Amino acid sequence: VARRGLGNEIRIESGNFMDANFSEATIITLYLTTSGNAKLRPKFKVELKPGTRIISHDFPILDWTQSTPDKEALRVGAHKLFIYRIPEAYAEKEEKETPPEDRWGRIKKLFERL
């Protein structure tokens, strides 16, 4: 980063990601498993500003919508890059989710038929 003269534009941090403050980030790159990504979802929803981009290497953030035009991962050689933009990544899914009362209604109907 320093050799490229990007020290004022890029900050690399090492530590426990659950203790990190992501509120100033504009782009976040991840190389975590899907379970690691899932642990960060609530933290990202609270801390990230609209427009922040997340690039996850090889592992998607489940239940989030990618910001690529075809909603598919980008391929770079044998690797996949999953790209998300806040808040669109999770806003679409939240809108499509079935309200809890509707799920219970469907379950009740299922048992009524049995």
ZAMARGU-4260 file (C-alpha; in steps of 0.2 Angstrom, whole numbers, plus 5000, padded with zeros to 4 digits):
<rodrens>
0) 5000/5000/5000 | 5014/5012/5005 | 5024/5008/4990 | 5010/5012/4978 | 5007/5029/4987
5) 4990/5023/4994 | 4993/5025/5012 | 4981/5040/5014 | 4967/5030/5005 | 4968/5012/5011
10) 4969/5006/5029 | 4972/4988/5033 | 4968/4982/5050 | 4971/4966/5059 | 4961/4960/5073
15) 4945/4953/5079 | 4932/4958/5066 | 4918/4958/5079 | 4928/4972/5089 | 4932/4982/5073
20) 4923/4998/5069 | 4917/4998/5051 | 4908/5015/5051 | 4921/5024/5041 | 4923/5011/5028
25) 4919/5014/5010 | 4925/4997/5003 | 4927/4981/5013 | 4935/4965/5007 | 4932/4949/5015
30) 4939/4931/5014 | 4929/4922/5027 | 4918/4907/5026 | 4899/4909/5024 | 4897/4907/5043
35) 4910/4920/5046 | 4901/4932/5034 | 4884/4928/5042 | 4891/4933/5059 | 4896/4950/5052
40) 4879/4954/5043 | 4870/4962/5059 | 4886/4972/5062 | 4886/4978/5044 | 4868/4983/5044
45) 4871/4994/5059 | 4888/5001/5056 | 4890/5003/5037 | 4884/5019/5028 | 4874/5019/5012
50) 4885/5016/4997 | 4898/5006/5006 | 4903/4991/4995 | 4908/4974/5002 | 4918/4962/4991
55) 4918/4944/4997 | 4931/4932/4990 | 4925/4915/4986 | 4911/4914/4999 | 4894/4923/4998
60) 4885/4933/5011 | 4869/4922/5012 | 4852/4930/5010 | 4860/4946/5003 | 4857/4952/4985
65) 4873/4955/4975 | 4875/4972/4966 | 4881/4964/4950 | 4869/4966/4935 | 4865/4948/4934
70) 4866/4945/4952 | 4879/4932/4950 | 4897/4931/4956 | 4911/4938/4946 | 4924/4925/4941
75) 4942/4929/4942 | 4951/4913/4936 | 4946/4899/4948 | 4939/4912/4961 | 4922/4920/4963
80) 4920/4938/4969 | 4903/4942/4977 | 4900/4961/4977 | 4887/4969/4988 | 4882/4988/4991
85) 4874/4994/5007 | 4859/4995/5010 | 4853/4987/4993 | 4861/4970/4998 | 4849/4967/5012
90) 4834/4979/5008 | 4827/4968/4994 | 4828/4952/5005 | 4819/4961/5019 | 4805/4967/5008
95) 4802/4950/5001 | 4802/4941/5018 | 4786/4934/5024 | 4779/4942/5040 | 4780/4930/5054
100) 4761/4929/5056 | 4759/4923/5038 | 4772/4909/5041 | 4762/4903/5057 | 4746/4904/5047
105) 4753/4893/5033 | 4760/4881/5046 | 4742/4880/5055 | 4734/4877/5038 | 4746/4863/5034
110) 4742/4854/5051 | 4723/4857/5048 | 4725/4847/5032 | 4733/4833/5040
</rodrens>
